Amino acid sequence: MDYNQMLDQLRSGELNQFIVTAKEFSDFYNVWRDYPYQNAITATAERGGIITYTAKNDEAS
């Protein structure tokens, strides 16, 4: 899975959201820690280790 591409697509609006499971998180985190636009993305953790990533809504700020 190309997490860098998915993050870019999320930031640009091509994707509304994507989900990372606990099993995938280690691989995802290797990309996330170096992603230069972390401030444009928000995450919501759910039970069972599921994290939903979405673009931040600037209108709310």
C-alpha positions in Angstrom: 0.0 0.0 0.0 1.4 3.4 -0.9 0.6 5.5 2.2 2.4 8.5 0.9 0.2 8.6 -2.2 -2.9 8.1 0.0 -1.9 11.0 2.3 -1.4 13.2 -0.7 -4.8 12.2 -2.2 -6.4 12.9 1.1 -4.8 16.3 1.4 -5.8 17.2 -2.2 -9.4 16.1 -1.8 -9.2 13.0 -4.1 -9.9 10.9 -1.1 -12.4 11.7 1.7 -10.8 9.4 4.2 -8.9 6.2 4.6 -8.6 3.7 7.4 -5.5 2.1 9.0 -5.8 -1.0 11.1 -3.6 -1.9 14.0 -2.0 -4.5 11.8 -1.1 -1.9 9.2 -0.1 0.9 11.6 3.6 0.1 11.8 4.0 0.3 8.0 1.9 3.4 7.9 3.8 5.1 10.7 7.1 4.7 8.8 5.6 7.0 6.1 3.6 9.3 8.5 6.6 10.3 10.6 8.3 11.9 7.6 5.2 13.3 5.9 5.7 17.0 5.6 2.0 17.9 5.7 0.9 16.2 8.9 -0.9 19.4 10.0 -3.3 19.1 7.1 -4.5 15.6 8.3 -6.5 14.6 11.3 -7.0 11.1 12.8 -9.8 9.6 14.8 -9.0 6.4 16.8 -11.7 3.8 17.4 -11.9 0.7 19.4 -10.0 -2.3 18.0 -7.0 -0.3 16.8 -8.8 1.3 13.8 -7.7 4.8 12.9 -9.6 6.9 10.3 -7.6 9.7 8.6 -9.3 12.7 7.1 -8.2 16.1 5.8 -8.6 18.9 8.3 -11.5 21.2 7.6 -10.0 24.7 7.6 -13.4 26.3 7.7 -13.9 25.2 11.3 -10.7 27.0 12.5 
